[in-house]
């Protein structure tokens, strides 16, 4: 029984083979070579492997985005909760998968330390074991964005590690007051922040099924973030988290909320990211978030500058910022319609 099922377009077979080789080096068994055993039909074998795989990796490329086979396999894996997408070409993903976290392998050159490859490895490990690899080190706010054109993420795997935590709607009342001392305060802050991140991830995940409910969840999380900010007014991460939450409402509410109300959320996002940068000008996540806001405002050159800054501060290891910058450039060049 193979642990991983690799879904790809037949035109990408050589690249799939190469990736399978590296995944097998991680110790996983990979089903990728679509050679059918005599006497079995192709459909039966595919369905069986999809049903038993602990994780399904779909490779989005210029070929697979138009492949019904790949889209059906990805949809089946998503229903099972075992889908881990990766992008090997700079393409516009099929609509139903745009909000999923997607590893960026567009410029991967077989380097195991590549950010996109590491994001893929972490995603697979989390899907199979339910735990984030201990060696994973990423600035916390890099972890909260979902994979949609403006919210690409290296991974939202921090949430997997918190899967046993309490949902934040009741956390504020249940959380004990911190004992005196900076160490206790630091731990209390971390608990609150992690719960807020978890709530935001859950809300964004609901967007795929129920936008109205997701918007209510995000709006509720904004209220809780404001409560946290009353205790930690000078914490740039909380300000940046509020920016991402407000931006999520803006981008998710087209044709649902009045234009002026949507603009108010975008304005809130801008102010939150600016507050974060006022406190910590080196906050990569806040720079990237501000770049997202500028993109929505149609200020493409300014957005690109913010994404570049985020990449520089993260030493290039920020796939979200890289992907967001590429999207801005493609919209600016007319390759993608600006319809947000």
N, C-alpha and C positions, 0 to 999 in steps of 0.2 A: 504494500500500500504506500503510495507516494504522499508525502506531507504537503507538497506544493503542486498546484496546477498552474501552468504558464499558458495564458491565453494571448494569441498574437495572430496577425494576418500572415498568410503564407508567404507574402513578399518579404516579410521580415524574419524569415526562418533563421538566417545566419546570425542575426543579432540576438534572437531568442536563444539560440544554441550557446552563444557566447555568455549571455547572462546566466543561463542555466548552469554552465560550468562554474561560474563564480558562486552561485547560490549553493551548489553542491559542496563547494569548499567550506561553506559555513556549517556543514554537517547535515543539511537537509536533503531529503530525497525529492527529486523534481520530476514531474511528468510533463514532458514538453514535446517529445518526438512522436508525432502523430502517425505512428506505424500501427496499423490495425492487425490484431491477431486473426489468423485465418478462421473463418466461420463466424466471426462477429461483425455486426454492422457498425459503421462509423458512429451513428447516433447513439447506439447503446454504450459503446466504449466511452465516448465523451460524457454522456450523462452519468455513467458510473463513476468516472474519475472526479467529476464535479461534485458529486454527492459525498464522496469520502474524503476529499481534500480538506486539510485543516486550514489552508489558506489558498486563495486564488489571486495570482498576480496578472493583471491585464496590462499589456503594453500598448499604449495609445500612440499611434503613428498616423501619417497621412493616409495610410492604407486601412488601418484597423478602425478608424473613426467612421468609415463608411461600410464596414463589414457587419452584416447582420449576425454572423456567427459570433464575433467578438462582443458585440453589444448584448446579445442574448446570454452569453456566458457570464459577462460582467453583471447583468441584471440578476441572474440566478445566484451568483456569489453574493451579491448585495443583499438579497432576500435572506440568505443564510447567515449574513453578518461576517463573512470571511474575505471580503474583497479588499485588496490592497493595490490601487492603481499606480502605474508609473508611465511617464510620458517620455518617449524616445524621439519624437519630432515636435517642433513648435507648432501645435495645431489647436484648433478650437474643439474642445471636447464635446461629445454628445450631451445634449441639454440635461438629461437626467443624472449625469455624473459630474457636472461642473462644480457642485458644492462639496465634493469629496476631497479629502486630503490626497494629494498626488505627488509622488516622488519625481523629481526632475532629473532625468537621465539624458537630456538632450545633448549635452556636451561631455558626457561621461566617457573617459578614455581608459577604462579598466582599472582606474586608480581606486583601491579599496577605501581610501580616506576621503574620497569625493563626497561632498555634503549630500547630494541627491542619492547616492548609493547607500550612504549611512542611514538616510531617512527611510529608504526602502527596507534595509535590513532590520531597522528598529520596528517598522510597521509590521513586517512579517513575524518577528519575534513576539511582538505584543499580541498579534492576532492568534498565534499558536499557543502561547503560554499565559496571556493575560497580564504579563508583567513587562515593564520597560527595562531594557538592558541597563545594568548598573553603570556601565562606562559612558552612557549617553550624557553629554553635557552640552546644553543649548540654553541661551538666555531665555528665561521663562516666558516672556511674551511672544517669543518666536513660535511658541507651541500652541497658541490659542486660535490661530486663524485657520479657517477651513479652505479647502482647495476649490476655489471658484476663481474666475479671472483676476479679481482684485484682492482675493484673500487666499492666495496660494500659501501652502504651508509645508515646511520641511517635514513636520509631523505634529499631531496634536496628542502625542503619546503621554504627556504628563497626566492627562485625564485617566488613562488606563491604569496608571499606578495609584490613582485615587478612587478607583471604582468602588471600593468598599466604604468610602466616606459618606457623610451625611449630606443630603441635598441642602443647599444654602437657605432655602426658604424658612427652615427652622433652626439653622445653625446659630444665628445671631443671638437667639434666646438661650440656646443650649450651651454655647461656648462659655467656659469658665473665665472669669476675669483673670488677667495675667498677674502672677505674683510680682512683687517688687524686683527690679533689676533688669538690665538691658537684655540678658539672655532670655529671660522669660517673656519679655515683650516681643523679642525677635521671633520666638516660637509661636506666640499668639498671632502675630502678624502673618506668619507663613501659613498657619492653619486657615485663617480668614481668606487670604489671597488664593490659596489652592482651592477652597470651596467655591469662590467666585469664578475662577477659571473653569472649574468643572461644570458649574451651572451654565456658563456661557457656551461651552462646548456642546452640552446637551441641547441647549436651545437652538444652536446653529444646525445640529444634526436633525432636529425636528423640521427644519425648513423644507427638507425634501418631501415631507409627507403632509404638513399642515402649516402653511405660512402664517395664517392668522394666529394660531396657537403659539407658534415660535416667536412671533413679534411680541405677544403678551409676556412670554417667558423672558425675552431679552429686556423688555421694558421693566419687568419686575427686578431683573438683575441689576439694571441701572439704579434702581432705588436702593438696593443693597450695597452697591458700590459707593453710592453717596454716603451711606451710613459708615462704611469703612473709611472713607475720606475724612469724615468728621473726627476719627481717631488717629488717622495717619495723613494729615493734610499735606505733608512735605514728602510723601512717598511717590516718586515718579511712575512707578509701575502701576499703582492704583489709578493714577490719572490716565496713563496710556490704556489700561484695561477699559476704563470708561469710554475712551475714544473709540476703541474697537466695538464696544457694545452699541454705542450710538450709531456708528457707521453701519453696523449690521442691520439696525432698524431701517436706516435710510435705503440701503441697497435692496432690502427684501420687501419693501412696502410699495413699490411702484404699482400704480393702478389700484391700491388699497387704501392709502392715506392721502389726504389733501396735499397738494403740492407745497403749500406753506408749512404744513406740519413736518413734511419730509425735510424741507430745507432747515427747519429748526434743529432736527436731529443731526444733520450734516454740520451745522454751525456748532452744535454741542461737541461733536467729534473733533472739529478743528481746535476749538478752545481747549479741550482736554489734552490733545497731543501737544499743543503749545505750552500748556501748563507743565506737562511732563518735561519738556525740553528746557523750560525756564529753570526748573529744579536741577535737571541733569542733561546738559547739552550733548552728552555722549551716549544717550539712550537710543540704541539702534532701532528698537521696536517702535519707539515714538516717531523717529524719523520716517520709518517705512509707513506707519499709519498716516502721518501727515501727507506723505506722497500719495496714498490712496485717496485722501480727501481732495487734494489738488487735482487728481485725475478726474474725480467726479465733477469738479468745478470746471473742467475743461482746460486746466492750466498744465498742459503736458510737459513743457520744458521744465517748469518748476518741480513737477512731480518726479521727473527723471533725476533731477539733482538730489532730491530727498532719498530716493532709492539708492543712488550712488553713495550717498553719505552712510546710509544704513549698511551697505555692503562693505564699505571701508572700515567702519567701526567694528564689524563682525569678522574682519579679516577675510572677507569673501565667503565665509561659511554661513550664508543666509539665503537658502534657496527661495524662500518666500519673496525676498526683496528682488532677487534676480528675475524670478518669474513675473512679478508685478511690473518691473521695468520693461521687460520684453513686451508685455501686453500694451503698456503705454506707447512704446515705440511703434507697435503694429497698428494701433488706433491712429496715432499721429500720421503714419505713412499711408493711411487709407486701406490697410489690409483687413481691418475689422471695423464694422460700423460702430459709431459711438452712440449707443442706445442704452443708457443706464439711468 
